[in-house]
Amino acid sequence: MSTPLLLDYYARLPDLQPGDDEELWAAGAQDAMREFRTAVRARYTEGTLVRLLGADPLKTRRAAVLALGLVGTMQSNAAVAGLLADPDPLVQRFASDSLWEIWFRGGTADQNAGLQRAVRLADPAAARAALDDLARRAPDFAEVYNQRAIGLFKRGEFARAVADCEATLRLNPFHFGAAAGMGQCYLKMKKPRAALRAFRQALELNPTLDQLHDTIRTLEEALDNGSRDGD
C-alpha cells in the first residue's frame, strides 16, 4: 500500500500535538480510532507498517507507530521500541503507549483475554491465582510475569517481584516497565546500588522516562556519600 493512504487514515483522527493531554485526546477519539484500526487492518500488513516506521515524512512514522499499537504483535516489538529514541516527542509517546498494547497481546488470543481478565479482578488473591495459572499455561508470555510482579510489589513481596521482573526482561528485553519496577523493588529492599542499575537500564531502554533522572541522581549522590548495600 502507498504511504499517502495511511496518512489519509491518520488525517481523519482528531489533531494531537506534543504537549497535549493524550488521555483526553484518546477519550475523544474512540470512534475515530476504531475506524482507523479497521482501515489499517483492511489495507496494511504488520510488516509494511514496520517498514514505514523508518519513513519520512514525520507523520508517516506517527501513523505507523500508532497503527502498530492497535494491530501489532510481538513481531514488531523491537522496531517500535527503537522509536522511543525518535527525535519527535509525539512519535516517542505513541511508541511507549503502543509497546504496552503490544505487550498485552504477547500470547495467543485466549491467553491475551485471560491476562486482561486477571488484571481487572478486584480481589488481589483471585488476580494472583489467575496470573499463576496463566504463567503455568503460557510460560513465554512476558507480560504475565510483569503484571504478577506489580501485584507482588503491592503485597510487599519485593524479592519475588524482582524475580518476576527478571523473568519479564529475559522474555522481553525491551520491557522498560519491568526494569523500572525492579528498581522500585530494590529501593524497598534498601539495595540502592541494585536499584540504580535497574533504573539506569529502564532509562536506557526508554529515554523518555524523564522522572527517572532525579531518582538516579539522588541515588548516585547517596552512594557517593557513603551509602552501602550488598549489591
C-alpha positions as CSV (number, residue, x, y, z in Angstrom):
1,M,0.0,0.0,0.0
2,S,1.1,3.5,-0.6
3,T,2.2,5.8,2.2
4,P,-0.4,8.5,1.4
5,L,-3.2,6.1,2.1
6,L,-2.0,5.6,5.6
7,L,-1.6,9.3,6.0
8,D,-5.2,9.8,4.8
9,Y,-6.4,7.5,7.5
10,Y,-4.3,9.3,10.1
11,A,-5.5,12.7,9.0
12,R,-9.1,11.7,9.9
13,L,-8.1,11.4,13.6
14,P,-8.5,14.5,15.9
15,D,-5.4,16.6,15.9
16,L,-2.8,15.8,18.6
17,Q,0.2,17.9,19.3
18,P,3.2,17.3,21.5
19,G,2.3,18.6,25.0
20,D,-1.4,17.8,24.6
21,D,-3.1,15.6,27.2
22,E,-3.1,12.2,25.5
23,E,-5.7,10.6,27.7
24,L,-8.2,13.4,26.9
25,W,-7.4,13.1,23.2
26,A,-7.9,9.3,23.3
27,A,-11.2,9.7,25.1
28,G,-12.5,12.0,22.4
29,A,-11.1,9.9,19.6
30,Q,-12.5,6.5,20.4
31,D,-14.8,6.3,17.3
32,A,-12.2,7.7,15.0
33,M,-9.6,5.3,16.4
34,R,-11.9,2.3,15.7
35,E,-12.3,3.5,12.1
36,F,-8.5,4.0,11.8
37,R,-7.8,0.5,13.1
38,T,-10.4,-1.1,10.8
39,A,-9.0,0.8,7.8
40,V,-5.4,-0.2,8.7
41,R,-6.3,-3.8,9.1
42,A,-8.0,-3.9,5.8
43,R,-5.1,-2.4,3.8
44,Y,-1.8,-2.9,5.7
45,T,0.2,-5.9,6.9
46,E,2.2,-5.7,10.1
47,G,5.4,-6.0,8.1
48,T,4.5,-3.0,5.9
49,L,3.8,-0.9,9.0
50,V,7.1,-1.8,10.5
51,R,8.9,-0.7,7.3
52,L,7.0,2.6,7.5
53,L,8.4,3.3,11.0
54,G,11.6,4.5,9.3
55,A,9.9,6.6,6.7
56,D,9.6,10.3,6.1
57,P,7.6,12.5,6.3
58,L,7.2,12.6,10.1
59,K,3.5,12.0,10.0
60,T,4.1,8.6,8.4
61,R,6.1,7.5,11.4
62,R,3.4,8.8,13.7
63,A,0.7,7.0,11.8
64,A,2.6,3.7,11.5
65,V,3.6,3.5,15.2
66,L,0.1,4.4,16.3
67,A,-1.3,1.7,13.9
68,L,1.1,-0.9,15.4
69,G,-0.2,-0.1,18.8
70,L,-3.7,-1.1,17.6
71,V,-2.8,-4.1,15.4
72,G,0.8,-5.1,16.0
73,T,2.1,-8.2,17.6
74,M,5.4,-9.0,19.4
75,Q,7.0,-9.3,16.0
76,S,7.1,-5.5,15.9
77,N,8.3,-5.2,19.5
78,A,11.9,-4.3,18.7
79,A,11.0,-2.0,15.9
80,V,8.5,0.0,17.9
81,A,11.0,0.1,20.9
82,G,13.5,1.7,18.6
83,L,11.2,4.7,18.2
84,L,11.5,5.5,21.9
85,A,14.6,7.4,20.8
86,D,12.9,9.2,17.9
87,P,13.6,13.0,17.8
88,D,9.8,13.6,17.6
89,P,8.1,13.7,21.0
90,L,4.8,12.5,19.6
91,V,6.4,9.5,18.0
92,Q,8.0,8.7,21.3
93,R,4.7,8.9,23.1
94,F,2.9,6.8,20.6
95,A,5.8,4.2,20.7
96,S,5.6,4.0,24.5
97,D,1.9,3.5,24.5
98,S,2.0,1.1,21.6
99,L,4.5,-1.1,23.3
100,W,2.2,-1.6,26.3
101,E,-0.6,-2.6,23.9
102,I,1.7,-5.0,22.1
103,W,3.0,-6.5,25.3
104,F,-0.5,-7.2,26.5
105,R,-1.0,-9.1,23.2
106,G,2.1,-11.2,23.6
107,G,0.3,-14.5,23.8
108,T,-2.5,-16.4,22.0
109,A,-5.9,-14.8,21.7
110,D,-7.1,-16.9,24.6
111,Q,-4.0,-16.1,26.7
112,N,-4.4,-12.4,26.0
113,A,-8.0,-12.4,27.1
114,G,-7.0,-14.3,30.2
115,L,-4.5,-11.7,31.1
116,Q,-7.0,-8.9,30.6
117,R,-9.4,-10.7,32.9
118,A,-6.8,-11.3,35.5
119,V,-5.7,-7.7,35.8
120,R,-9.3,-6.5,36.1
121,L,-10.0,-8.7,39.1
122,A,-10.7,-6.6,42.1
123,D,-9.7,-9.3,44.6
124,P,-5.8,-9.5,44.8
125,A,-5.8,-13.1,45.7
126,A,-8.0,-14.1,42.8
127,A,-5.8,-12.0,40.4
128,R,-2.7,-13.7,41.8
129,A,-4.2,-17.1,41.3
130,A,-5.3,-16.3,37.7
131,L,-1.8,-15.0,36.9
132,D,-0.1,-18.0,38.5
133,D,-2.3,-20.3,36.3
134,L,-1.6,-18.3,33.2
135,A,2.1,-18.3,33.9
136,R,2.0,-22.1,34.0
137,R,0.0,-22.3,30.8
138,A,1.9,-19.6,29.0
139,P,5.5,-19.6,30.4
140,D,6.8,-17.5,27.5
141,F,4.2,-14.7,27.9
142,A,6.3,-11.9,29.4
143,E,3.6,-9.6,30.4
144,V,2.1,-12.2,32.7
145,Y,5.2,-12.0,34.9
146,N,5.3,-8.2,34.8
147,Q,1.7,-8.0,35.9
148,R,2.3,-10.5,38.7
149,A,5.3,-8.5,39.8
150,I,3.1,-5.5,40.2
151,G,0.8,-7.4,42.4
152,L,3.7,-8.8,44.4
153,F,5.1,-5.3,44.9
154,K,1.8,-4.1,46.3
155,R,1.8,-7.0,48.8
156,G,5.3,-6.2,49.9
157,E,6.8,-9.4,48.4
158,F,9.7,-7.5,46.9
159,A,12.2,-10.3,46.3
160,R,9.6,-12.4,44.4
161,A,8.6,-9.3,42.5
162,V,12.2,-8.9,41.4
163,A,12.3,-12.5,40.2
164,D,9.2,-11.8,38.0
165,C,10.7,-8.6,36.7
166,E,13.8,-10.5,35.7
167,A,11.7,-13.2,34.0
168,T,9.9,-10.4,32.1
169,L,13.2,-8.9,30.9
170,R,14.5,-12.3,29.9
171,L,11.5,-12.9,27.7
172,N,11.2,-9.2,26.6
173,P,14.5,-7.3,26.8
174,F,12.8,-4.1,25.8
175,H,10.5,-4.0,28.8
176,F,11.4,-0.7,30.4
177,G,8.4,-1.1,32.8
178,A,9.9,-4.2,34.3
179,A,13.3,-2.6,34.7
180,A,11.8,0.4,36.4
181,G,9.6,-1.8,38.6
182,M,12.7,-3.8,39.6
183,G,14.4,-0.6,40.7
184,Q,11.4,0.3,42.9
185,C,11.6,-3.2,44.5
186,Y,15.3,-2.8,45.2
187,L,14.6,0.6,46.8
188,K,12.1,-1.1,49.2
189,M,14.7,-3.7,49.9
190,K,17.3,-1.0,50.8
191,K,19.6,-2.0,47.9
192,P,20.4,1.3,46.3
193,R,23.2,0.0,44.0
194,A,20.9,-2.6,42.5
195,A,18.1,0.0,42.3
196,L,20.5,2.3,40.5
197,R,21.4,-0.3,37.9
198,A,17.8,-1.2,37.3
199,F,16.8,2.5,36.9
200,R,19.7,3.1,34.5
201,Q,18.6,0.1,32.5
202,A,15.0,1.4,32.3
203,L,16.2,4.8,31.2
204,E,18.4,3.3,28.6
205,L,15.5,1.3,27.2
206,N,13.2,4.3,27.3
207,P,14.9,7.7,27.2
208,T,11.5,9.4,27.7
209,L,11.2,8.3,31.4
210,D,12.2,11.8,32.5
211,Q,11.1,11.2,36.1
212,L,14.0,8.7,36.5
213,H,16.7,11.3,36.1
214,D,16.0,12.8,39.5
215,T,15.8,9.3,41.1
216,I,19.1,8.3,39.5
217,R,20.8,11.5,40.6
218,T,19.6,11.1,44.2
219,L,20.8,7.5,44.3
220,E,24.2,8.5,42.8
221,E,24.6,11.3,45.4
222,A,23.6,9.0,48.3
223,L,26.1,6.3,47.2
224,D,28.8,8.9,46.7
225,N,28.1,10.0,50.3
226,G,28.8,6.5,51.7
227,S,25.6,4.5,51.4
228,R,26.3,0.8,51.0
229,D,24.3,-2.3,50.1
230,G,25.1,-5.9,49.4
231,D,24.9,-5.4,45.6
